[in-house]
Amino acid sequence: MNVKDLLNLKGKIIAVSGGAGFYGKSIVEGLAEAGGTVIIASRNLKNGQDVANAFRLKGLDVHSMQVDQGDHKSVLSLKNNIYDTFGKLDVFVNNAVARPMKKYDDPMQNFSESMRINATGMMDIVREMCDLIGESGGGSVINISSMMGMYGPDLSNYEGTDMGNPPPDYFFHRAGIINLTRYLARVLGKKNVRVNCVSPGGLFNNQPERFLENYCKKVPVGRMANNDDIKGIMVLLASDAGAYINGENILMDGGMNA
């Protein structure tokens, strides 16, 4: 098959949790640009609709549906809504993450809330979406982790800034999703569902100048990620071009941790 056909997502129904967020918008855009029909699954329906409308003005097939990842009934409603509207699901991008904790010594109830959404809720939505993909004949799941799920924090990046230390729950959950990827790849193979993970480095978002200086000098390509950097790997893993990639975690950090 021609490589352009392998990478073509036309006819694929794709759901992206947290698709109205910072990295989520880039993921949605890339998958839609490759021909996919993409559903933004967001807790804030208006935000999702606004993003979807902006993409549709560019000629992209993007839709919005509401989901609260911490609410099982909401997750089931999303699953049913996808099936009723499109009749199947081919790809799920597990991208949503909540940030209840802000620093190391936050109250433990903030850690507990993070567990409720980012662990229990995340497993709930992944399992329901995987069931729908399996019932649709198989497809691909792409978990979004972070390089912070693979390495401890480089605190020198924050020297000279008032950003503070990153919160511990993020490292805990991002690490867990990497090994969950391997587990799911084994368990779901019989349903023809591939499961992979992408661990991005930092995405440029007008961070303080000192942080950018500290960070970028450690990256061989000399910069943070931009909005286009994640698109290609997402299309690869969602498409037939990635049909023999399964159970992998792909670090996308510009060589920072090479």
PyRosetta script that sets phi, psi and omega in degrees:
from pyrosetta import init, pose_from_sequence

init()
pose = pose_from_sequence("MNVKDLLNLKGKIIAVSGGAGFYGKSIVEGLAEAGGTVIIASRNLKNGQDVANAFRLKGLDVHSMQVDQGDHKSVLSLKNNIYDTFGKLDVFVNNAVARPMKKYDDPMQNFSESMRINATGMMDIVREMCDLIGESGGGSVINISSMMGMYGPDLSNYEGTDMGNPPPDYFFHRAGIINLTRYLARVLGKKNVRVNCVSPGGLFNNQPERFLENYCKKVPVGRMANNDDIKGIMVLLASDAGAYINGENILMDGGMNA")
pose.set_psi(1, 140.6)
pose.set_omega(1, 178.0)
pose.set_phi(2, -62.4)
pose.set_psi(2, 141.3)
pose.set_omega(2, -175.2)
pose.set_phi(3, -61.7)
pose.set_psi(3, -30.3)
pose.set_omega(3, 177.4)
pose.set_phi(4, -65.3)
pose.set_psi(4, -35.0)
pose.set_omega(4, 177.1)
pose.set_phi(5, -72.2)
pose.set_psi(5, -37.8)
pose.set_omega(5, 178.6)
pose.set_phi(6, -60.8)
pose.set_psi(6, -36.2)
pose.set_omega(6, -176.9)
pose.set_phi(7, -88.7)
pose.set_psi(7, -4.6)
pose.set_omega(7, -177.3)
pose.set_phi(8, -78.0)
pose.set_psi(8, 127.8)
pose.set_omega(8, -179.0)
pose.set_phi(9, -102.2)
pose.set_psi(9, 13.7)
pose.set_omega(9, 179.4)
pose.set_phi(10, -58.6)
pose.set_psi(10, 132.6)
pose.set_omega(10, -179.2)
pose.set_phi(11, 89.1)
pose.set_psi(11, -8.5)
pose.set_omega(11, 179.6)
pose.set_phi(12, -87.4)
pose.set_psi(12, 131.8)
pose.set_omega(12, 174.3)
pose.set_phi(13, -98.0)
pose.set_psi(13, 123.2)
pose.set_omega(13, -170.8)
pose.set_phi(14, -128.6)
pose.set_psi(14, 130.5)
pose.set_omega(14, 174.8)
pose.set_phi(15, -111.7)
pose.set_psi(15, 136.3)
pose.set_omega(15, 179.6)
pose.set_phi(16, -124.6)
pose.set_psi(16, 109.8)
pose.set_omega(16, 176.2)
pose.set_phi(17, -73.6)
pose.set_psi(17, 143.2)
pose.set_omega(17, -175.3)
pose.set_phi(18, 65.5)
pose.set_psi(18, 28.5)
pose.set_omega(18, -174.3)
pose.set_phi(19, -72.0)
pose.set_psi(19, -10.7)
pose.set_omega(19, 177.2)
pose.set_phi(20, -95.7)
pose.set_psi(20, 2.0)
pose.set_omega(20, -177.2)
pose.set_phi(21, -86.6)
pose.set_psi(21, -169.7)
pose.set_omega(21, -171.1)
pose.set_phi(22, -61.2)
pose.set_psi(22, -65.0)
pose.set_omega(22, 175.5)
pose.set_phi(23, -72.5)
pose.set_psi(23, -30.7)
pose.set_omega(23, -175.8)
pose.set_phi(24, -57.9)
pose.set_psi(24, -40.8)
pose.set_omega(24, -179.3)
pose.set_phi(25, -62.7)
pose.set_psi(25, -38.5)
pose.set_omega(25, 177.9)
pose.set_phi(26, -66.5)
pose.set_psi(26, -39.9)
pose.set_omega(26, 178.6)
pose.set_phi(27, -62.8)
pose.set_psi(27, -48.2)
pose.set_omega(27, 179.6)
pose.set_phi(28, -59.1)
pose.set_psi(28, -47.2)
pose.set_omega(28, -177.6)
pose.set_phi(29, -60.7)
pose.set_psi(29, -46.2)
pose.set_omega(29, -178.7)
pose.set_phi(30, -62.7)
pose.set_psi(30, -43.9)
pose.set_omega(30, -179.4)
pose.set_phi(31, -66.8)
pose.set_psi(31, -37.0)
pose.set_omega(31, 177.5)
pose.set_phi(32, -71.9)
pose.set_psi(32, -37.7)
pose.set_omega(32, 177.4)
pose.set_phi(33, -62.4)
pose.set_psi(33, -27.7)
pose.set_omega(33, 177.7)
pose.set_phi(34, -83.3)
pose.set_psi(34, 4.0)
pose.set_omega(34, 174.8)
pose.set_phi(35, 105.3)
pose.set_psi(35, -2.3)
pose.set_omega(35, -177.8)
pose.set_phi(36, -75.2)
pose.set_psi(36, 155.3)
pose.set_omega(36, 168.8)
pose.set_phi(37, -93.6)
pose.set_psi(37, 113.0)
pose.set_omega(37, -168.9)
pose.set_phi(38, -113.2)
pose.set_psi(38, 133.1)
pose.set_omega(38, 178.4)
pose.set_phi(39, -107.6)
pose.set_psi(39, 120.8)
pose.set_omega(39, 171.1)
pose.set_phi(40, -82.1)
pose.set_psi(40, 116.2)
pose.set_omega(40, 177.1)
pose.set_phi(41, -103.5)
pose.set_psi(41, 108.2)
pose.set_omega(41, -171.3)
pose.set_phi(42, -135.6)
pose.set_psi(42, 146.7)
pose.set_omega(42, 177.6)
pose.set_phi(43, -66.0)
pose.set_psi(43, -38.0)
pose.set_omega(43, 178.5)
pose.set_phi(44, -93.4)
pose.set_psi(44, 100.6)
pose.set_omega(44, -173.8)
pose.set_phi(45, -62.1)
pose.set_psi(45, -39.3)
pose.set_omega(45, -179.2)
pose.set_phi(46, -62.4)
pose.set_psi(46, -43.6)
pose.set_omega(46, 177.5)
pose.set_phi(47, -60.1)
pose.set_psi(47, -44.0)
pose.set_omega(47, 178.4)
pose.set_phi(48, -61.7)
pose.set_psi(48, -41.9)
pose.set_omega(48, 179.6)
pose.set_phi(49, -65.9)
pose.set_psi(49, -39.3)
pose.set_omega(49, 178.9)
pose.set_phi(50, -62.6)
pose.set_psi(50, -43.5)
pose.set_omega(50, 178.7)
pose.set_phi(51, -65.9)
pose.set_psi(51, -44.7)
pose.set_omega(51, 179.9)
pose.set_phi(52, -61.6)
pose.set_psi(52, -42.4)
pose.set_omega(52, 179.3)
pose.set_phi(53, -61.7)
pose.set_psi(53, -40.9)
pose.set_omega(53, 179.4)
pose.set_phi(54, -63.4)
pose.set_psi(54, -39.2)
pose.set_omega(54, 179.0)
pose.set_phi(55, -71.3)
pose.set_psi(55, -36.2)
pose.set_omega(55, 179.1)
pose.set_phi(56, -65.8)
pose.set_psi(56, -31.9)
pose.set_omega(56, 175.6)
pose.set_phi(57, -63.8)
pose.set_psi(57, -21.6)
pose.set_omega(57, 177.1)
pose.set_phi(58, -92.5)
pose.set_psi(58, 5.0)
pose.set_omega(58, 178.2)
pose.set_phi(59, 88.1)
pose.set_psi(59, 13.4)
pose.set_omega(59, -178.8)
pose.set_phi(60, -96.3)
pose.set_psi(60, 145.6)
pose.set_omega(60, -176.5)
pose.set_phi(61, -89.8)
pose.set_psi(61, 83.5)
pose.set_omega(61, -175.8)
pose.set_phi(62, -123.5)
pose.set_psi(62, 137.7)
pose.set_omega(62, -178.2)
pose.set_phi(63, -129.0)
pose.set_psi(63, 170.8)
pose.set_omega(63, -179.5)
pose.set_phi(64, -134.4)
pose.set_psi(64, 136.5)
pose.set_omega(64, 173.5)
pose.set_phi(65, -136.4)
pose.set_psi(65, 152.9)
pose.set_omega(65, -177.6)
pose.set_phi(66, -91.3)
pose.set_psi(66, 140.7)
pose.set_omega(66, 170.5)
pose.set_phi(67, -154.5)
pose.set_psi(67, 138.2)
pose.set_omega(67, 170.2)
pose.set_phi(68, -108.1)
pose.set_psi(68, 106.9)
pose.set_omega(68, -174.1)
pose.set_phi(69, -60.7)
pose.set_psi(69, -22.3)
pose.set_omega(69, 179.4)
pose.set_phi(70, -87.4)
pose.set_psi(70, 5.1)
pose.set_omega(70, -176.0)
pose.set_phi(71, -126.0)
pose.set_psi(71, 112.6)
pose.set_omega(71, -175.8)
pose.set_phi(72, -60.2)
pose.set_psi(72, -39.7)
pose.set_omega(72, 179.0)
pose.set_phi(73, -62.7)
pose.set_psi(73, -37.7)
pose.set_omega(73, 178.0)
pose.set_phi(74, -66.5)
pose.set_psi(74, -38.9)
pose.set_omega(74, 177.8)
pose.set_phi(75, -63.6)
pose.set_psi(75, -43.9)
pose.set_omega(75, 178.0)
pose.set_phi(76, -64.9)
pose.set_psi(76, -36.3)
pose.set_omega(76, 178.1)
pose.set_phi(77, -63.4)
pose.set_psi(77, -41.3)
pose.set_omega(77, 176.2)
pose.set_phi(78, -60.6)
pose.set_psi(78, -47.7)
pose.set_omega(78, -180.0)
pose.set_phi(79, -56.6)
pose.set_psi(79, -46.9)
pose.set_omega(79, -179.2)
pose.set_phi(80, -67.8)
pose.set_psi(80, -37.4)
pose.set_omega(80, -180.0)
pose.set_phi(81, -64.7)
pose.set_psi(81, -41.7)
pose.set_omega(81, 177.5)
pose.set_phi(82, -62.1)
pose.set_psi(82, -46.4)
pose.set_omega(82, -178.1)
pose.set_phi(83, -65.5)
pose.set_psi(83, -43.3)
pose.set_omega(83, -178.4)
pose.set_phi(84, -66.0)
pose.set_psi(84, -33.6)
pose.set_omega(84, -176.3)
pose.set_phi(85, -84.9)
pose.set_psi(85, -41.5)
pose.set_omega(85, -172.0)
pose.set_phi(86, -118.0)
pose.set_psi(86, -14.0)
pose.set_omega(86, 176.2)
pose.set_phi(87, 79.9)
pose.set_psi(87, -2.3)
pose.set_omega(87, -179.1)
pose.set_phi(88, -171.7)
pose.set_psi(88, 172.5)
pose.set_omega(88, 170.0)
pose.set_phi(89, -142.4)
pose.set_psi(89, 128.6)
pose.set_omega(89, -178.4)
pose.set_phi(90, -102.1)
pose.set_psi(90, -33.1)
pose.set_omega(90, -174.4)
pose.set_phi(91, -141.5)
pose.set_psi(91, 136.9)
pose.set_omega(91, 172.3)
pose.set_phi(92, -125.4)
pose.set_psi(92, 126.6)
pose.set_omega(92, 174.8)
pose.set_phi(93, -104.2)
pose.set_psi(93, 112.7)
pose.set_omega(93, -176.7)
pose.set_phi(94, -88.1)
pose.set_psi(94, 87.6)
pose.set_omega(94, -169.0)
pose.set_phi(95, -115.5)
pose.set_psi(95, -21.9)
pose.set_omega(95, -172.9)
pose.set_phi(96, -66.9)
pose.set_psi(96, 140.3)
pose.set_omega(96, 174.6)
pose.set_phi(97, -150.7)
pose.set_psi(97, 136.5)
pose.set_omega(97, 176.0)
pose.set_phi(98, -96.4)
pose.set_psi(98, 157.6)
pose.set_omega(98, -177.9)
pose.set_phi(99, -126.6)
pose.set_psi(99, 64.3)
pose.set_omega(99, 179.5)
pose.set_phi(100, -65.4)
pose.set_psi(100, -34.0)
pose.set_omega(100, -179.3)
pose.set_phi(101, -89.9)
pose.set_psi(101, 140.8)
pose.set_omega(101, 179.5)
pose.set_phi(102, -113.8)
pose.set_psi(102, -22.4)
pose.set_omega(102, -178.3)
pose.set_phi(103, -156.3)
pose.set_psi(103, 170.2)
pose.set_omega(103, -174.6)
pose.set_phi(104, -56.5)
pose.set_psi(104, -42.8)
pose.set_omega(104, -172.9)
pose.set_phi(105, -99.9)
pose.set_psi(105, 27.3)
pose.set_omega(105, 171.8)
pose.set_phi(106, -60.9)
pose.set_psi(106, 157.1)
pose.set_omega(106, 175.7)
pose.set_phi(107, -57.7)
pose.set_psi(107, 147.0)
pose.set_omega(107, -176.6)
pose.set_phi(108, -65.6)
pose.set_psi(108, -22.0)
pose.set_omega(108, 176.7)
pose.set_phi(109, -64.8)
pose.set_psi(109, -25.7)
pose.set_omega(109, 175.4)
pose.set_phi(110, -70.1)
pose.set_psi(110, -37.7)
pose.set_omega(110, 175.4)
pose.set_phi(111, -65.8)
pose.set_psi(111, -41.2)
pose.set_omega(111, 179.2)
pose.set_phi(112, -62.3)
pose.set_psi(112, -40.8)
pose.set_omega(112, 177.5)
pose.set_phi(113, -64.7)
pose.set_psi(113, -37.7)
pose.set_omega(113, 176.4)
pose.set_phi(114, -63.5)
pose.set_psi(114, -40.6)
pose.set_omega(114, 176.9)
pose.set_phi(115, -62.6)
pose.set_psi(115, -40.7)
pose.set_omega(115, -178.5)
pose.set_phi(116, -60.7)
pose.set_psi(116, -41.4)
pose.set_omega(116, -176.1)
pose.set_phi(117, -90.9)
pose.set_psi(117, -47.7)
pose.set_omega(117, -170.7)
pose.set_phi(118, -87.3)
pose.set_psi(118, -12.4)
pose.set_omega(118, 176.5)
pose.set_phi(119, -114.0)
pose.set_psi(119, -69.1)
pose.set_omega(119, -178.4)
pose.set_phi(120, -63.2)
pose.set_psi(120, -49.9)
pose.set_omega(120, -179.9)
pose.set_phi(121, -63.7)
pose.set_psi(121, -39.5)
pose.set_omega(121, 179.1)
pose.set_phi(122, -63.3)
pose.set_psi(122, -44.3)
pose.set_omega(122, 178.9)
pose.set_phi(123, -64.5)
pose.set_psi(123, -35.7)
pose.set_omega(123, 179.1)
pose.set_phi(124, -62.3)
pose.set_psi(124, -51.6)
pose.set_omega(124, -177.4)
pose.set_phi(125, -68.1)
pose.set_psi(125, -36.8)
pose.set_omega(125, 177.7)
pose.set_phi(126, -62.5)
pose.set_psi(126, -45.3)
pose.set_omega(126, -177.3)
pose.set_phi(127, -64.9)
pose.set_psi(127, -41.3)
pose.set_omega(127, 179.9)
pose.set_phi(128, -68.2)
pose.set_psi(128, -41.3)
pose.set_omega(128, 179.1)
pose.set_phi(129, -68.7)
pose.set_psi(129, -36.5)
pose.set_omega(129, 177.2)
pose.set_phi(130, -64.6)
pose.set_psi(130, -38.5)
pose.set_omega(130, 176.6)
pose.set_phi(131, -61.1)
pose.set_psi(131, -43.4)
pose.set_omega(131, -179.4)
pose.set_phi(132, -66.6)
pose.set_psi(132, -40.1)
pose.set_omega(132, 176.9)
pose.set_phi(133, -63.3)
pose.set_psi(133, -43.5)
pose.set_omega(133, 178.6)
pose.set_phi(134, -61.8)
pose.set_psi(134, -41.5)
pose.set_omega(134, 178.5)
pose.set_phi(135, -67.9)
pose.set_psi(135, -21.5)
pose.set_omega(135, 179.7)
pose.set_phi(136, -87.8)
pose.set_psi(136, 0.6)
pose.set_omega(136, 178.3)
pose.set_phi(137, 106.7)
pose.set_psi(137, -1.1)
pose.set_omega(137, 177.5)
pose.set_phi(138, 112.3)
pose.set_psi(138, 168.9)
pose.set_omega(138, -179.3)
pose.set_phi(139, 167.2)
pose.set_psi(139, -144.6)
pose.set_omega(139, -170.3)
pose.set_phi(140, -133.5)
pose.set_psi(140, 140.0)
pose.set_omega(140, 170.5)
pose.set_phi(141, -118.0)
pose.set_psi(141, 133.1)
pose.set_omega(141, 178.9)
pose.set_phi(142, -123.1)
pose.set_psi(142, 111.9)
pose.set_omega(142, 175.6)
pose.set_phi(143, -85.7)
pose.set_psi(143, 138.8)
pose.set_omega(143, 175.9)
pose.set_phi(144, -104.8)
pose.set_psi(144, 114.0)
pose.set_omega(144, 176.3)
pose.set_phi(145, -106.2)
pose.set_psi(145, -133.8)
pose.set_omega(145, -179.1)
pose.set_phi(146, -169.2)
pose.set_psi(146, 155.9)
pose.set_omega(146, 172.1)
pose.set_phi(147, -60.7)
pose.set_psi(147, -21.9)
pose.set_omega(147, 177.4)
pose.set_phi(148, -72.2)
pose.set_psi(148, -10.9)
pose.set_omega(148, 171.3)
pose.set_phi(149, -86.5)
pose.set_psi(149, -6.6)
pose.set_omega(149, -178.5)
pose.set_phi(150, -110.5)
pose.set_psi(150, -24.1)
pose.set_omega(150, -175.0)
pose.set_phi(151, -136.7)
pose.set_psi(151, 156.0)
pose.set_omega(151, 172.4)
pose.set_phi(152, -70.4)
pose.set_psi(152, 165.6)
pose.set_omega(152, -177.2)
pose.set_phi(153, -69.6)
pose.set_psi(153, 137.7)
pose.set_omega(153, 172.0)
pose.set_phi(154, -90.2)
pose.set_psi(154, 94.2)
pose.set_omega(154, -172.8)
pose.set_phi(155, -68.9)
pose.set_psi(155, -17.0)
pose.set_omega(155, 178.3)
pose.set_phi(156, -66.5)
pose.set_psi(156, -19.6)
pose.set_omega(156, 176.8)
pose.set_phi(157, -63.3)
pose.set_psi(157, -24.4)
pose.set_omega(157, -174.2)
pose.set_phi(158, -98.7)
pose.set_psi(158, 0.3)
pose.set_omega(158, 179.9)
pose.set_phi(159, -63.0)
pose.set_psi(159, 134.2)
pose.set_omega(159, 179.6)
pose.set_phi(160, 81.0)
pose.set_psi(160, 7.8)
pose.set_omega(160, 177.8)
pose.set_phi(161, -122.0)
pose.set_psi(161, 171.0)
pose.set_omega(161, 174.7)
pose.set_phi(162, -108.3)
pose.set_psi(162, 25.1)
pose.set_omega(162, -176.2)
pose.set_phi(163, -73.9)
pose.set_psi(163, -26.3)
pose.set_omega(163, -179.1)
pose.set_phi(164, 77.5)
pose.set_psi(164, 176.1)
pose.set_omega(164, -179.9)
pose.set_phi(165, -79.0)
pose.set_psi(165, 147.0)
pose.set_omega(165, 178.1)
pose.set_phi(166, -68.4)
pose.set_psi(166, 151.9)
pose.set_omega(166, -176.1)
pose.set_phi(167, -74.7)
pose.set_psi(167, 147.8)
pose.set_omega(167, -174.1)
pose.set_phi(168, -71.6)
pose.set_psi(168, -29.0)
pose.set_omega(168, -175.9)
pose.set_phi(169, -64.3)
pose.set_psi(169, -32.2)
pose.set_omega(169, -179.5)
pose.set_phi(170, -63.1)
pose.set_psi(170, -43.9)
pose.set_omega(170, 178.6)
pose.set_phi(171, -64.8)
pose.set_psi(171, -40.3)
pose.set_omega(171, -179.5)
pose.set_phi(172, -61.2)
pose.set_psi(172, -50.1)
pose.set_omega(172, -176.0)
pose.set_phi(173, -74.6)
pose.set_psi(173, -38.1)
pose.set_omega(173, -179.8)
pose.set_phi(174, -65.9)
pose.set_psi(174, -34.5)
pose.set_omega(174, 176.0)
pose.set_phi(175, -68.7)
pose.set_psi(175, -42.4)
pose.set_omega(175, -178.1)
pose.set_phi(176, -62.6)
pose.set_psi(176, -36.8)
pose.set_omega(176, -176.5)
pose.set_phi(177, -68.6)
pose.set_psi(177, -25.0)
pose.set_omega(177, 178.7)
pose.set_phi(178, -67.1)
pose.set_psi(178, -46.5)
pose.set_omega(178, -179.8)
pose.set_phi(179, -77.0)
pose.set_psi(179, -28.2)
pose.set_omega(179, 172.9)
pose.set_phi(180, -60.8)
pose.set_psi(180, -34.6)
pose.set_omega(180, 176.3)
pose.set_phi(181, -56.8)
pose.set_psi(181, -46.2)
pose.set_omega(181, -179.4)
pose.set_phi(182, -65.3)
pose.set_psi(182, -41.3)
pose.set_omega(182, 177.8)
pose.set_phi(183, -59.6)
pose.set_psi(183, -50.4)
pose.set_omega(183, -177.2)
pose.set_phi(184, -65.4)
pose.set_psi(184, -34.6)
pose.set_omega(184, 178.2)
pose.set_phi(185, -60.7)
pose.set_psi(185, -38.4)
pose.set_omega(185, 177.8)
pose.set_phi(186, -70.6)
pose.set_psi(186, -49.0)
pose.set_omega(186, -172.2)
pose.set_phi(187, -70.9)
pose.set_psi(187, -35.1)
pose.set_omega(187, -173.0)
pose.set_phi(188, -95.3)
pose.set_psi(188, -0.1)
pose.set_omega(188, 179.4)
pose.set_phi(189, -57.4)
pose.set_psi(189, -35.9)
pose.set_omega(189, -179.0)
pose.set_phi(190, -67.6)
pose.set_psi(190, -17.0)
pose.set_omega(190, 176.7)
pose.set_phi(191, -97.8)
pose.set_psi(191, 8.4)
pose.set_omega(191, -179.1)
pose.set_phi(192, 62.5)
pose.set_psi(192, 36.5)
pose.set_omega(192, 177.8)
pose.set_phi(193, -112.5)
pose.set_psi(193, 117.8)
pose.set_omega(193, 174.3)
pose.set_phi(194, -88.2)
pose.set_psi(194, 144.9)
pose.set_omega(194, 179.6)
pose.set_phi(195, -133.8)
pose.set_psi(195, 121.7)
pose.set_omega(195, 178.0)
pose.set_phi(196, -132.8)
pose.set_psi(196, 172.2)
pose.set_omega(196, -175.8)
pose.set_phi(197, -136.8)
pose.set_psi(197, 144.2)
pose.set_omega(197, 173.3)
pose.set_phi(198, -120.1)
pose.set_psi(198, 131.2)
pose.set_omega(198, 179.9)
pose.set_phi(199, -116.4)
pose.set_psi(199, 92.6)
pose.set_omega(199, -178.1)
pose.set_phi(200, -77.3)
pose.set_psi(200, 155.1)
pose.set_omega(200, 165.7)
pose.set_phi(201, -83.5)
pose.set_psi(201, -167.4)
pose.set_omega(201, -174.7)
pose.set_phi(202, -69.1)
pose.set_psi(202, 139.8)
pose.set_omega(202, 178.0)
pose.set_phi(203, -100.0)
pose.set_psi(203, 131.6)
pose.set_omega(203, -179.0)
pose.set_phi(204, -61.1)
pose.set_psi(204, 129.7)
pose.set_omega(204, 179.5)
pose.set_phi(205, -148.7)
pose.set_psi(205, 44.4)
pose.set_omega(205, 179.1)
pose.set_phi(206, 57.1)
pose.set_psi(206, 42.0)
pose.set_omega(206, 175.9)
pose.set_phi(207, -63.7)
pose.set_psi(207, 164.0)
pose.set_omega(207, 177.8)
pose.set_phi(208, -54.4)
pose.set_psi(208, 144.7)
pose.set_omega(208, -175.5)
pose.set_phi(209, -57.3)
pose.set_psi(209, -38.9)
pose.set_omega(209, -179.4)
pose.set_phi(210, -65.8)
pose.set_psi(210, -40.4)
pose.set_omega(210, 176.7)
pose.set_phi(211, -61.2)
pose.set_psi(211, -46.1)
pose.set_omega(211, -179.9)
pose.set_phi(212, -59.8)
pose.set_psi(212, -40.3)
pose.set_omega(212, 178.5)
pose.set_phi(213, -64.5)
pose.set_psi(213, -47.0)
pose.set_omega(213, 179.8)
pose.set_phi(214, -60.7)
pose.set_psi(214, -43.3)
pose.set_omega(214, -173.9)
pose.set_phi(215, -73.6)
pose.set_psi(215, -52.2)
pose.set_omega(215, -169.0)
pose.set_phi(216, -68.0)
pose.set_psi(216, -26.9)
pose.set_omega(216, 179.7)
pose.set_phi(217, -70.2)
pose.set_psi(217, -13.3)
pose.set_omega(217, 179.0)
pose.set_phi(218, -94.9)
pose.set_psi(218, -5.9)
pose.set_omega(218, -175.5)
pose.set_phi(219, -102.3)
pose.set_psi(219, 121.1)
pose.set_omega(219, -179.2)
pose.set_phi(220, -53.9)
pose.set_psi(220, -34.9)
pose.set_omega(220, 178.5)
pose.set_phi(221, -81.8)
pose.set_psi(221, -5.1)
pose.set_omega(221, 168.9)
pose.set_phi(222, 80.5)
pose.set_psi(222, 17.6)
pose.set_omega(222, -178.1)
pose.set_phi(223, -158.2)
pose.set_psi(223, 168.6)
pose.set_omega(223, 169.5)
pose.set_phi(224, -80.4)
pose.set_psi(224, 170.5)
pose.set_omega(224, 177.2)
pose.set_phi(225, -67.2)
pose.set_psi(225, 149.0)
pose.set_omega(225, 172.6)
pose.set_phi(226, -109.5)
pose.set_psi(226, -179.9)
pose.set_omega(226, -172.9)
pose.set_phi(227, -67.0)
pose.set_psi(227, -20.2)
pose.set_omega(227, -178.3)
pose.set_phi(228, -90.8)
pose.set_psi(228, -18.2)
pose.set_omega(228, -169.3)
pose.set_phi(229, -62.7)
pose.set_psi(229, -31.6)
pose.set_omega(229, -176.4)
pose.set_phi(230, -85.5)
pose.set_psi(230, -14.0)
pose.set_omega(230, -172.5)
pose.set_phi(231, -61.6)
pose.set_psi(231, -47.7)
pose.set_omega(231, -173.9)
pose.set_phi(232, -62.5)
pose.set_psi(232, -44.3)
pose.set_omega(232, -178.5)
pose.set_phi(233, -67.9)
pose.set_psi(233, -31.6)
pose.set_omega(233, 177.5)
pose.set_phi(234, -67.9)
pose.set_psi(234, -43.2)
pose.set_omega(234, 179.1)
pose.set_phi(235, -64.5)
pose.set_psi(235, -41.3)
pose.set_omega(235, 177.9)
pose.set_phi(236, -57.4)
pose.set_psi(236, -50.6)
pose.set_omega(236, -175.2)
pose.set_phi(237, -72.8)
pose.set_psi(237, -25.9)
pose.set_omega(237, 179.2)
pose.set_phi(238, -82.2)
pose.set_psi(238, -21.4)
pose.set_omega(238, -169.8)
pose.set_phi(239, -101.8)
pose.set_psi(239, 175.7)
pose.set_omega(239, 176.8)
pose.set_phi(240, -67.0)
pose.set_psi(240, -17.1)
pose.set_omega(240, 176.6)
pose.set_phi(241, -64.7)
pose.set_psi(241, -23.0)
pose.set_omega(241, 178.8)
pose.set_phi(242, -105.1)
pose.set_psi(242, 22.7)
pose.set_omega(242, -172.0)
pose.set_phi(243, -62.2)
pose.set_psi(243, -21.8)
pose.set_omega(243, -178.4)
pose.set_phi(244, -109.8)
pose.set_psi(244, 15.9)
pose.set_omega(244, 174.3)
pose.set_phi(245, -103.0)
pose.set_psi(245, 120.0)
pose.set_omega(245, -174.4)
pose.set_phi(246, -153.3)
pose.set_psi(246, 134.1)
pose.set_omega(246, 177.5)
pose.set_phi(247, 76.3)
pose.set_psi(247, 18.1)
pose.set_omega(247, -175.3)
pose.set_phi(248, -101.7)
pose.set_psi(248, 150.6)
pose.set_omega(248, 168.6)
pose.set_phi(249, -113.5)
pose.set_psi(249, 121.9)
pose.set_omega(249, -176.7)
pose.set_phi(250, -108.1)
pose.set_psi(250, 117.0)
pose.set_omega(250, 178.3)
pose.set_phi(251, -81.6)
pose.set_psi(251, 125.6)
pose.set_omega(251, -177.7)
pose.set_phi(252, -124.2)
pose.set_psi(252, 81.4)
pose.set_omega(252, -171.7)
pose.set_phi(253, -132.3)
pose.set_psi(253, 16.8)
pose.set_omega(253, 179.4)
pose.set_phi(254, 68.1)
pose.set_psi(254, 13.4)
pose.set_omega(254, -180.0)
pose.set_phi(255, 91.2)
pose.set_psi(255, 9.3)
pose.set_omega(255, -177.5)
pose.set_phi(256, -56.7)
pose.set_psi(256, -37.5)
pose.set_omega(256, -178.0)
pose.set_phi(257, -108.7)
pose.set_psi(257, 22.8)
pose.set_omega(257, 179.7)
pose.set_phi(258, -66.8)
pose.dump_pdb("model.pdb")
